């Protein structure tokens, strides 16, 4: 099960969002409220760590270099 990052949606001026992580199934709907305090929340998009399927060419990398992830892109 993936872990998703959420943050609270500030309700008052000057209030800062609080981030938290929660494990959810990929088919589960995103949370709309904090499970502990009921405060409204939104899911925070976090960057991935690679490509899914296919192959990639990284023209900005020096010849013979690899991205370092073991994907075989050199």
HTML snippet that shows the backbone in 3Dmol.js (N, CA, C, O; Angstrom):
<script src="https://3Dmol.org/build/3Dmol-min.js"></script>
<div id="view" style="width:600px;height:400px;position:relative"></div>
<script>
const pdb = `
ATOM      1  N   UNK A   1       0.834  -1.178   0.000  1.00  0.00           N
ATOM      2  CA  UNK A   1       0.000   0.000   0.000  1.00  0.00           C
ATOM      3  C   UNK A   1       0.882   1.245   0.000  1.00  0.00           C
ATOM      4  O   UNK A   1       1.821   1.331   0.792  1.00  0.00           O
ATOM      5  N   UNK A   2       0.597   2.209  -0.873  1.00  0.00           N
ATOM      6  CA  UNK A   2       1.402   3.425  -0.910  1.00  0.00           C
ATOM      7  C   UNK A   2       1.113   4.342   0.284  1.00  0.00           C
ATOM      8  O   UNK A   2       0.049   4.279   0.902  1.00  0.00           O
ATOM      9  N   UNK A   3       2.086   5.182   0.581  1.00  0.00           N
ATOM     10  CA  UNK A   3       1.931   6.199   1.615  1.00  0.00           C
ATOM     11  C   UNK A   3       1.702   7.531   0.916  1.00  0.00           C
ATOM     12  O   UNK A   3       2.467   7.909   0.029  1.00  0.00           O
ATOM     13  N   UNK A   4       0.658   8.239   1.311  1.00  0.00           N
ATOM     14  CA  UNK A   4       0.332   9.538   0.735  1.00  0.00           C
ATOM     15  C   UNK A   4       0.577  10.631   1.758  1.00  0.00           C
ATOM     16  O   UNK A   4       0.425  10.421   2.961  1.00  0.00           O
ATOM     17  N   UNK A   5       0.960  11.807   1.262  1.00  0.00           N
ATOM     18  CA  UNK A   5       1.173  12.971   2.114  1.00  0.00           C
ATOM     19  C   UNK A   5      -0.037  13.880   1.967  1.00  0.00           C
ATOM     20  O   UNK A   5      -0.489  14.165   0.858  1.00  0.00           O
ATOM     21  N   UNK A   6      -0.546  14.325   3.091  1.00  0.00           N
ATOM     22  CA  UNK A   6      -1.670  15.261   3.141  1.00  0.00           C
ATOM     23  C   UNK A   6      -1.255  16.459   3.959  1.00  0.00           C
ATOM     24  O   UNK A   6      -0.304  16.393   4.737  1.00  0.00           O
ATOM     25  N   UNK A   7      -1.979  17.571   3.781  1.00  0.00           N
ATOM     26  CA  UNK A   7      -1.781  18.721   4.643  1.00  0.00           C
ATOM     27  C   UNK A   7      -3.136  19.327   4.972  1.00  0.00           C
ATOM     28  O   UNK A   7      -4.074  19.287   4.176  1.00  0.00           O
ATOM     29  N   UNK A   8      -3.206  19.887   6.170  1.00  0.00           N
ATOM     30  CA  UNK A   8      -4.441  20.535   6.575  1.00  0.00           C
ATOM     31  C   UNK A   8      -4.612  21.816   5.774  1.00  0.00           C
ATOM     32  O   UNK A   8      -3.632  22.430   5.352  1.00  0.00           O
ATOM     33  N   UNK A   9      -5.857  22.215   5.568  1.00  0.00           N
ATOM     34  CA  UNK A   9      -6.174  23.447   4.856  1.00  0.00           C
ATOM     35  C   UNK A   9      -6.444  24.510   5.916  1.00  0.00           C
ATOM     36  O   UNK A   9      -7.417  24.407   6.664  1.00  0.00           O
ATOM     37  N   UNK A  10      -5.587  25.536   5.986  1.00  0.00           N
ATOM     38  CA  UNK A  10      -5.767  26.569   7.012  1.00  0.00           C
ATOM     39  C   UNK A  10      -7.163  27.196   6.948  1.00  0.00           C
ATOM     40  O   UNK A  10      -7.679  27.502   5.873  1.00  0.00           O
ATOM     41  N   UNK A  11      -7.750  27.375   8.116  1.00  0.00           N
ATOM     42  CA  UNK A  11      -9.092  27.945   8.210  1.00  0.00           C
ATOM     43  C   UNK A  11      -9.073  29.394   8.682  1.00  0.00           C
ATOM     44  O   UNK A  11     -10.083  30.094   8.598  1.00  0.00           O
ATOM     45  N   UNK A  12      -7.919  29.843   9.179  1.00  0.00           N
ATOM     46  CA  UNK A  12      -7.798  31.198   9.709  1.00  0.00           C
ATOM     47  C   UNK A  12      -6.529  31.844   9.171  1.00  0.00           C
ATOM     48  O   UNK A  12      -5.546  31.156   8.895  1.00  0.00           O
ATOM     49  N   UNK A  13      -6.551  33.156   9.023  1.00  0.00           N
ATOM     50  CA  UNK A  13      -5.388  33.882   8.538  1.00  0.00           C
ATOM     51  C   UNK A  13      -4.198  33.656   9.470  1.00  0.00           C
ATOM     52  O   UNK A  13      -4.336  33.739  10.690  1.00  0.00           O
ATOM     53  N   UNK A  14      -3.059  33.377   8.905  1.00  0.00           N
ATOM     54  CA  UNK A  14      -1.851  33.152   9.675  1.00  0.00           C
ATOM     55  C   UNK A  14      -1.663  31.711  10.122  1.00  0.00           C
ATOM     56  O   UNK A  14      -0.588  31.355  10.604  1.00  0.00           O
ATOM     57  N   UNK A  15      -2.682  30.876   9.972  1.00  0.00           N
ATOM     58  CA  UNK A  15      -2.578  29.468  10.353  1.00  0.00           C
ATOM     59  C   UNK A  15      -1.734  28.739   9.307  1.00  0.00           C
ATOM     60  O   UNK A  15      -1.921  28.942   8.108  1.00  0.00           O
ATOM     61  N   UNK A  16      -0.821  27.904   9.750  1.00  0.00           N
ATOM     62  CA  UNK A  16       0.041  27.166   8.839  1.00  0.00           C
ATOM     63  C   UNK A  16      -0.491  25.747   8.650  1.00  0.00           C
ATOM     64  O   UNK A  16      -0.990  25.136   9.595  1.00  0.00           O
ATOM     65  N   UNK A  17      -0.382  25.220   7.415  1.00  0.00           N
ATOM     66  CA  UNK A  17      -0.806  23.832   7.184  1.00  0.00           C
ATOM     67  C   UNK A  17       0.105  22.854   7.917  1.00  0.00           C
ATOM     68  O   UNK A  17       1.306  23.092   8.051  1.00  0.00           O
ATOM     69  N   UNK A  18      -0.462  21.779   8.379  1.00  0.00           N
ATOM     70  CA  UNK A  18       0.281  20.713   9.048  1.00  0.00           C
ATOM     71  C   UNK A  18       0.268  19.495   8.137  1.00  0.00           C
ATOM     72  O   UNK A  18      -0.796  19.065   7.691  1.00  0.00           O
ATOM     73  N   UNK A  19       1.441  18.936   7.858  1.00  0.00           N
ATOM     74  CA  UNK A  19       1.532  17.764   6.977  1.00  0.00           C
ATOM     75  C   UNK A  19       1.566  16.479   7.781  1.00  0.00           C
ATOM     76  O   UNK A  19       2.085  16.428   8.896  1.00  0.00           O
ATOM     77  N   UNK A  20       0.991  15.429   7.175  1.00  0.00           N
ATOM     78  CA  UNK A  20       1.034  14.102   7.771  1.00  0.00           C
ATOM     79  C   UNK A  20       0.980  13.070   6.658  1.00  0.00           C
ATOM     80  O   UNK A  20       0.572  13.378   5.538  1.00  0.00           O
ATOM     81  N   UNK A  21       1.391  11.849   6.964  1.00  0.00           N
ATOM     82  CA  UNK A  21       1.391  10.756   5.997  1.00  0.00           C
ATOM     83  C   UNK A  21       0.375   9.705   6.430  1.00  0.00           C
ATOM     84  O   UNK A  21       0.133   9.506   7.621  1.00  0.00           O
ATOM     85  N   UNK A  22      -0.210   9.040   5.446  1.00  0.00           N
ATOM     86  CA  UNK A  22      -1.142   7.961   5.739  1.00  0.00           C
ATOM     87  C   UNK A  22      -1.040   6.918   4.638  1.00  0.00           C
ATOM     88  O   UNK A  22      -0.921   7.254   3.460  1.00  0.00           O
ATOM     89  N   UNK A  23      -1.088   5.656   5.027  1.00  0.00           N
ATOM     90  CA  UNK A  23      -1.063   4.556   4.055  1.00  0.00           C
ATOM     91  C   UNK A  23      -2.488   4.300   3.589  1.00  0.00           C
ATOM     92  O   UNK A  23      -3.401   4.137   4.398  1.00  0.00           O
ATOM     93  N   UNK A  24      -2.664   4.267   2.268  1.00  0.00           N
ATOM     94  CA  UNK A  24      -3.966   4.025   1.656  1.00  0.00           C
ATOM     95  C   UNK A  24      -3.786   3.159   0.430  1.00  0.00           C
ATOM     96  O   UNK A  24      -2.736   3.182  -0.212  1.00  0.00           O
ATOM     97  N   UNK A  25      -4.817   2.393   0.107  1.00  0.00           N
ATOM     98  CA  UNK A  25      -4.821   1.645  -1.135  1.00  0.00           C
ATOM     99  C   UNK A  25      -4.952   2.602  -2.307  1.00  0.00           C
ATOM    100  O   UNK A  25      -5.542   3.674  -2.172  1.00  0.00           O
ATOM    101  N   UNK A  26      -4.408   2.226  -3.450  1.00  0.00           N
ATOM    102  CA  UNK A  26      -4.447   3.094  -4.630  1.00  0.00           C
ATOM    103  C   UNK A  26      -5.868   3.361  -5.120  1.00  0.00           C
ATOM    104  O   UNK A  26      -6.120   4.381  -5.762  1.00  0.00           O
ATOM    105  N   UNK A  27      -6.780   2.468  -4.829  1.00  0.00           N
ATOM    106  CA  UNK A  27      -8.159   2.633  -5.285  1.00  0.00           C
ATOM    107  C   UNK A  27      -9.024   3.394  -4.274  1.00  0.00           C
ATOM    108  O   UNK A  27     -10.175   3.713  -4.570  1.00  0.00           O
ATOM    109  N   UNK A  28      -8.482   3.689  -3.082  1.00  0.00           N
ATOM    110  CA  UNK A  28      -9.234   4.441  -2.082  1.00  0.00           C
ATOM    111  C   UNK A  28      -9.327   5.913  -2.479  1.00  0.00           C
ATOM    112  O   UNK A  28      -8.392   6.468  -3.055  1.00  0.00           O
ATOM    113  N   UNK A  29     -10.442   6.529  -2.172  1.00  0.00           N
ATOM    114  CA  UNK A  29     -10.608   7.958  -2.434  1.00  0.00           C
ATOM    115  C   UNK A  29      -9.693   8.763  -1.523  1.00  0.00           C
ATOM    116  O   UNK A  29      -9.437   8.358  -0.389  1.00  0.00           O
ATOM    117  N   UNK A  30      -9.195   9.906  -2.009  1.00  0.00           N
ATOM    118  CA  UNK A  30      -8.373  10.756  -1.155  1.00  0.00           C
ATOM    119  C   UNK A  30      -9.170  11.236   0.060  1.00  0.00           C
ATOM    120  O   UNK A  30     -10.386  11.416  -0.003  1.00  0.00           O
ATOM    121  N   UNK A  31      -8.456  11.438   1.159  1.00  0.00           N
ATOM    122  CA  UNK A  31      -9.104  11.968   2.352  1.00  0.00           C
ATOM    123  C   UNK A  31      -9.565  13.399   2.102  1.00  0.00           C
ATOM    124  O   UNK A  31      -8.957  14.124   1.315  1.00  0.00           O
ATOM    125  N   UNK A  32     -10.627  13.796   2.765  1.00  0.00           N
ATOM    126  CA  UNK A  32     -11.090  15.181   2.717  1.00  0.00           C
ATOM    127  C   UNK A  32     -10.975  15.837   4.087  1.00  0.00           C
ATOM    128  O   UNK A  32     -11.000  17.063   4.200  1.00  0.00           O
ATOM    129  N   UNK A  33     -10.848  15.007   5.141  1.00  0.00           N
ATOM    130  CA  UNK A  33     -10.730  15.512   6.505  1.00  0.00           C
ATOM    131  C   UNK A  33      -9.693  14.692   7.272  1.00  0.00           C
ATOM    132  O   UNK A  33      -9.534  13.495   7.034  1.00  0.00           O
ATOM    133  N   UNK A  34      -8.998  15.346   8.189  1.00  0.00           N
ATOM    134  CA  UNK A  34      -7.987  14.690   9.018  1.00  0.00           C
ATOM    135  C   UNK A  34      -8.671  13.594   9.833  1.00  0.00           C
ATOM    136  O   UNK A  34      -9.704  13.848  10.453  1.00  0.00           O
ATOM    137  N   UNK A  35      -8.116  12.382   9.844  1.00  0.00           N
ATOM    138  CA  UNK A  35      -8.765  11.274  10.552  1.00  0.00           C
ATOM    139  C   UNK A  35      -8.825  11.463  12.072  1.00  0.00           C
ATOM    140  O   UNK A  35      -9.660  10.837  12.725  1.00  0.00           O
ATOM    141  N   UNK A  36      -7.970  12.300  12.647  1.00  0.00           N
ATOM    142  CA  UNK A  36      -7.968  12.498  14.097  1.00  0.00           C
ATOM    143  C   UNK A  36      -8.781  13.705  14.558  1.00  0.00           C
ATOM    144  O   UNK A  36      -9.504  13.628  15.552  1.00  0.00           O
ATOM    145  N   UNK A  37      -8.660  14.838  13.823  1.00  0.00           N
ATOM    146  CA  UNK A  37      -9.313  16.053  14.317  1.00  0.00           C
ATOM    147  C   UNK A  37     -10.406  16.604  13.408  1.00  0.00           C
ATOM    148  O   UNK A  37     -11.041  17.600  13.755  1.00  0.00           O
ATOM    149  N   UNK A  38     -10.644  15.974  12.240  1.00  0.00           N
ATOM    150  CA  UNK A  38     -11.732  16.388  11.359  1.00  0.00           C
ATOM    151  C   UNK A  38     -11.463  17.644  10.545  1.00  0.00           C
ATOM    152  O   UNK A  38     -12.341  18.104   9.815  1.00  0.00           O
ATOM    153  N   UNK A  39     -10.263  18.206  10.658  1.00  0.00           N
ATOM    154  CA  UNK A  39      -9.922  19.410   9.912  1.00  0.00           C
ATOM    155  C   UNK A  39      -9.838  19.084   8.424  1.00  0.00           C
ATOM    156  O   UNK A  39      -9.373  18.001   8.067  1.00  0.00           O
ATOM    157  N   UNK A  40     -10.279  20.002   7.534  1.00  0.00           N
ATOM    158  CA  UNK A  40     -10.185  19.747   6.087  1.00  0.00           C
ATOM    159  C   UNK A  40      -8.732  19.557   5.651  1.00  0.00           C
ATOM    160  O   UNK A  40      -7.831  20.238   6.141  1.00  0.00           O
ATOM    161  N   UNK A  41      -8.518  18.613   4.714  1.00  0.00           N
ATOM    162  CA  UNK A  41      -7.177  18.326   4.218  1.00  0.00           C
ATOM    163  C   UNK A  41      -7.174  18.198   2.702  1.00  0.00           C
ATOM    164  O   UNK A  41      -8.218  18.042   2.069  1.00  0.00           O
ATOM    165  N   UNK A  42      -5.978  18.268   2.141  1.00  0.00           N
ATOM    166  CA  UNK A  42      -5.781  18.018   0.707  1.00  0.00           C
ATOM    167  C   UNK A  42      -4.554  17.140   0.550  1.00  0.00           C
ATOM    168  O   UNK A  42      -3.631  17.190   1.364  1.00  0.00           O
ATOM    169  N   UNK A  43      -4.551  16.332  -0.505  1.00  0.00           N
ATOM    170  CA  UNK A  43      -3.400  15.478  -0.796  1.00  0.00           C
ATOM    171  C   UNK A  43      -2.320  16.332  -1.444  1.00  0.00           C
ATOM    172  O   UNK A  43      -2.608  17.171  -2.297  1.00  0.00           O
ATOM    173  N   UNK A  44      -1.078  16.113  -1.034  1.00  0.00           N
ATOM    174  CA  UNK A  44       0.061  16.874  -1.549  1.00  0.00           C
ATOM    175  C   UNK A  44       0.764  16.032  -2.603  1.00  0.00           C
ATOM    176  O   UNK A  44       1.232  14.934  -2.302  1.00  0.00           O
ATOM    177  N   UNK A  45       0.846  16.534  -3.849  1.00  0.00           N
ATOM    178  CA  UNK A  45       1.566  15.769  -4.871  1.00  0.00           C
ATOM    179  C   UNK A  45       3.059  15.747  -4.558  1.00  0.00           C
ATOM    180  O   UNK A  45       3.677  16.790  -4.341  1.00  0.00           O
ATOM    181  N   UNK A  46       3.617  14.562  -4.539  1.00  0.00           N
ATOM    182  CA  UNK A  46       5.036  14.373  -4.267  1.00  0.00           C
ATOM    183  C   UNK A  46       5.650  13.698  -5.489  1.00  0.00           C
ATOM    184  O   UNK A  46       5.057  12.769  -6.037  1.00  0.00           O
ATOM    185  N   UNK A  47       6.820  14.145  -5.925  1.00  0.00           N
ATOM    186  CA  UNK A  47       7.466  13.598  -7.118  1.00  0.00           C
ATOM    187  C   UNK A  47       7.783  12.123  -6.991  1.00  0.00           C
ATOM    188  O   UNK A  47       8.066  11.625  -5.901  1.00  0.00           O
ATOM    189  N   UNK A  48       7.732  11.432  -8.113  1.00  0.00           N
ATOM    190  CA  UNK A  48       8.054  10.015  -8.165  1.00  0.00           C
ATOM    191  C   UNK A  48       9.552   9.776  -8.259  1.00  0.00           C
ATOM    192  O   UNK A  48      10.346  10.715  -8.223  1.00  0.00           O
ATOM    193  N   UNK A  49       9.926   8.516  -8.378  1.00  0.00           N
ATOM    194  CA  UNK A  49      11.346   8.182  -8.426  1.00  0.00           C
ATOM    195  C   UNK A  49      11.728   7.475  -9.709  1.00  0.00           C
ATOM    196  O   UNK A  49      12.728   6.756  -9.730  1.00  0.00           O
ATOM    197  N   UNK A  50      10.976   7.650 -10.769  1.00  0.00           N
ATOM    198  CA  UNK A  50      11.373   7.012 -12.014  1.00  0.00           C
ATOM    199  C   UNK A  50      10.238   6.950 -13.011  1.00  0.00           C
ATOM    200  O   UNK A  50       9.193   7.576 -12.835  1.00  0.00           O
ATOM    201  N   UNK A  51      10.465   6.187 -14.054  1.00  0.00           N
ATOM    202  CA  UNK A  51       9.497   6.028 -15.118  1.00  0.00           C
ATOM    203  C   UNK A  51       8.850   4.665 -15.014  1.00  0.00           C
ATOM    204  O   UNK A  51       9.478   3.699 -14.583  1.00  0.00           O
ATOM    205  N   UNK A  52       7.607   4.592 -15.407  1.00  0.00           N
ATOM    206  CA  UNK A  52       6.909   3.309 -15.398  1.00  0.00           C
ATOM    207  C   UNK A  52       6.848   2.792 -16.830  1.00  0.00           C
ATOM    208  O   UNK A  52       6.141   3.361 -17.661  1.00  0.00           O
ATOM    209  N   UNK A  53       7.567   1.740 -17.124  1.00  0.00           N
ATOM    210  CA  UNK A  53       7.543   1.137 -18.451  1.00  0.00           C
ATOM    211  C   UNK A  53       8.305   1.951 -19.475  1.00  0.00           C
ATOM    212  O   UNK A  53       8.690   3.092 -19.219  1.00  0.00           O
ATOM    213  N   UNK A  54       8.518   1.360 -20.628  1.00  0.00           N
ATOM    214  CA  UNK A  54       9.194   2.049 -21.709  1.00  0.00           C
ATOM    215  C   UNK A  54      10.659   2.287 -21.417  1.00  0.00           C
ATOM    216  O   UNK A  54      11.204   1.810 -20.422  1.00  0.00           O
ATOM    217  N   UNK A  55      11.275   3.027 -22.301  1.00  0.00           N
ATOM    218  CA  UNK A  55      12.672   3.373 -22.092  1.00  0.00           C
ATOM    219  C   UNK A  55      12.813   4.872 -22.240  1.00  0.00           C
ATOM    220  O   UNK A  55      11.943   5.532 -22.808  1.00  0.00           O
ATOM    221  N   UNK A  56      13.882   5.397 -21.741  1.00  0.00           N
ATOM    222  CA  UNK A  56      14.077   6.840 -21.774  1.00  0.00           C
ATOM    223  C   UNK A  56      15.472   7.151 -22.279  1.00  0.00           C
ATOM    224  O   UNK A  56      16.402   6.363 -22.109  1.00  0.00           O
ATOM    225  N   UNK A  57      15.602   8.298 -22.896  1.00  0.00           N
ATOM    226  CA  UNK A  57      16.891   8.798 -23.327  1.00  0.00           C
ATOM    227  C   UNK A  57      17.113  10.130 -22.630  1.00  0.00           C
ATOM    228  O   UNK A  57      16.252  11.009 -22.674  1.00  0.00           O
ATOM    229  N   UNK A  58      18.254  10.281 -21.992  1.00  0.00           N
ATOM    230  CA  UNK A  58      18.555  11.501 -21.277  1.00  0.00           C
ATOM    231  C   UNK A  58      19.661  12.228 -22.033  1.00  0.00           C
ATOM    232  O   UNK A  58      20.844  12.020 -21.765  1.00  0.00           O
ATOM    233  N   UNK A  59      19.270  13.086 -22.983  1.00  0.00           N
ATOM    234  CA  UNK A  59      20.253  13.748 -23.841  1.00  0.00           C
ATOM    235  C   UNK A  59      21.090  14.770 -23.084  1.00  0.00           C
ATOM    236  O   UNK A  59      22.152  15.158 -23.569  1.00  0.00           O
ATOM    237  N   UNK A  60      20.650  15.217 -21.915  1.00  0.00           N
ATOM    238  CA  UNK A  60      21.406  16.223 -21.179  1.00  0.00           C
ATOM    239  C   UNK A  60      22.518  15.600 -20.341  1.00  0.00           C
ATOM    240  O   UNK A  60      23.282  16.317 -19.696  1.00  0.00           O
ATOM    241  N   UNK A  61      22.613  14.276 -20.347  1.00  0.00           N
ATOM    242  CA  UNK A  61      23.629  13.599 -19.554  1.00  0.00           C
ATOM    243  C   UNK A  61      24.861  13.343 -20.413  1.00  0.00           C
ATOM    244  O   UNK A  61      24.740  13.112 -21.616  1.00  0.00           O
ATOM    245  N   UNK A  62      26.039  13.383 -19.810  1.00  0.00           N
ATOM    246  CA  UNK A  62      27.268  13.104 -20.573  1.00  0.00           C
ATOM    247  C   UNK A  62      27.232  11.700 -21.172  1.00  0.00           C
ATOM    248  O   UNK A  62      26.601  10.795 -20.625  1.00  0.00           O
ATOM    249  N   UNK A  63      27.903  11.536 -22.278  1.00  0.00           N
ATOM    250  CA  UNK A  63      27.961  10.237 -22.935  1.00  0.00           C
ATOM    251  C   UNK A  63      28.505   9.182 -21.994  1.00  0.00           C
ATOM    252  O   UNK A  63      29.518   9.399 -21.330  1.00  0.00           O
ATOM    253  N   UNK A  64      27.836   8.037 -21.934  1.00  0.00           N
ATOM    254  CA  UNK A  64      28.266   6.935 -21.084  1.00  0.00           C
ATOM    255  C   UNK A  64      27.816   7.061 -19.625  1.00  0.00           C
ATOM    256  O   UNK A  64      28.067   6.169 -18.816  1.00  0.00           O
ATOM    257  N   UNK A  65      27.147   8.177 -19.293  1.00  0.00           N
ATOM    258  CA  UNK A  65      26.696   8.388 -17.903  1.00  0.00           C
ATOM    259  C   UNK A  65      25.377   7.671 -17.666  1.00  0.00           C
ATOM    260  O   UNK A  65      24.645   7.365 -18.607  1.00  0.00           O
ATOM    261  N   UNK A  66      25.094   7.415 -16.442  1.00  0.00           N
ATOM    262  CA  UNK A  66      23.845   6.790 -16.032  1.00  0.00           C
ATOM    263  C   UNK A  66      23.164   7.705 -15.035  1.00  0.00           C
ATOM    264  O   UNK A  66      23.824   8.501 -14.367  1.00  0.00           O
ATOM    265  N   UNK A  67      21.834   7.596 -14.928  1.00  0.00           N
ATOM    266  CA  UNK A  67      21.113   8.428 -13.965  1.00  0.00           C
ATOM    267  C   UNK A  67      21.332   7.943 -12.542  1.00  0.00           C
ATOM    268  O   UNK A  67      20.964   8.640 -11.597  1.00  0.00           O
ATOM    269  N   UNK A  68      21.922   6.761 -12.364  1.00  0.00           N
ATOM    270  CA  UNK A  68      22.247   6.280 -11.037  1.00  0.00           C
ATOM    271  C   UNK A  68      21.159   5.470 -10.374  1.00  0.00           C
ATOM    272  O   UNK A  68      21.313   5.053  -9.226  1.00  0.00           O
ATOM    273  N   UNK A  69      20.053   5.236 -11.078  1.00  0.00           N
ATOM    274  CA  UNK A  69      18.957   4.489 -10.469  1.00  0.00           C
ATOM    275  C   UNK A  69      18.960   3.023 -10.857  1.00  0.00           C
ATOM    276  O   UNK A  69      18.123   2.255 -10.383  1.00  0.00           O
ATOM    277  N   UNK A  70      19.902   2.620 -11.722  1.00  0.00           N
ATOM    278  CA  UNK A  70      19.940   1.228 -12.155  1.00  0.00           C
ATOM    279  C   UNK A  70      18.964   0.933 -13.275  1.00  0.00           C
ATOM    280  O   UNK A  70      18.681  -0.233 -13.552  1.00  0.00           O
ATOM    281  N   UNK A  71      18.443   1.961 -13.923  1.00  0.00           N
ATOM    282  CA  UNK A  71      17.438   1.748 -14.974  1.00  0.00           C
ATOM    283  C   UNK A  71      18.061   1.356 -16.299  1.00  0.00           C
ATOM    284  O   UNK A  71      17.344   0.940 -17.209  1.00  0.00           O
ATOM    285  N   UNK A  72      19.376   1.476 -16.438  1.00  0.00           N
ATOM    286  CA  UNK A  72      20.038   1.114 -17.688  1.00  0.00           C
ATOM    287  C   UNK A  72      19.920   2.172 -18.761  1.00  0.00           C
ATOM    288  O   UNK A  72      19.991   1.847 -19.946  1.00  0.00           O
ATOM    289  N   UNK A  73      19.744   3.426 -18.387  1.00  0.00           N
ATOM    290  CA  UNK A  73      19.517   4.502 -19.354  1.00  0.00           C
ATOM    291  C   UNK A  73      20.793   4.979 -20.042  1.00  0.00           C
ATOM    292  O   UNK A  73      20.724   5.857 -20.902  1.00  0.00           O
ATOM    293  N   UNK A  74      21.939   4.435 -19.697  1.00  0.00           N
ATOM    294  CA  UNK A  74      23.180   4.879 -20.338  1.00  0.00           C
ATOM    295  C   UNK A  74      23.257   4.237 -21.658  1.00  0.00           C
ATOM    296  O   UNK A  74      24.219   4.455 -22.395  1.00  0.00           O
TER     297      UNK A  74
END
`;
const viewer = $3Dmol.createViewer("view");
viewer.addModel(pdb, "pdb");
viewer.setStyle({}, {cartoon: {color: "spectrum"}});
viewer.zoomTo();
viewer.render();
</script>
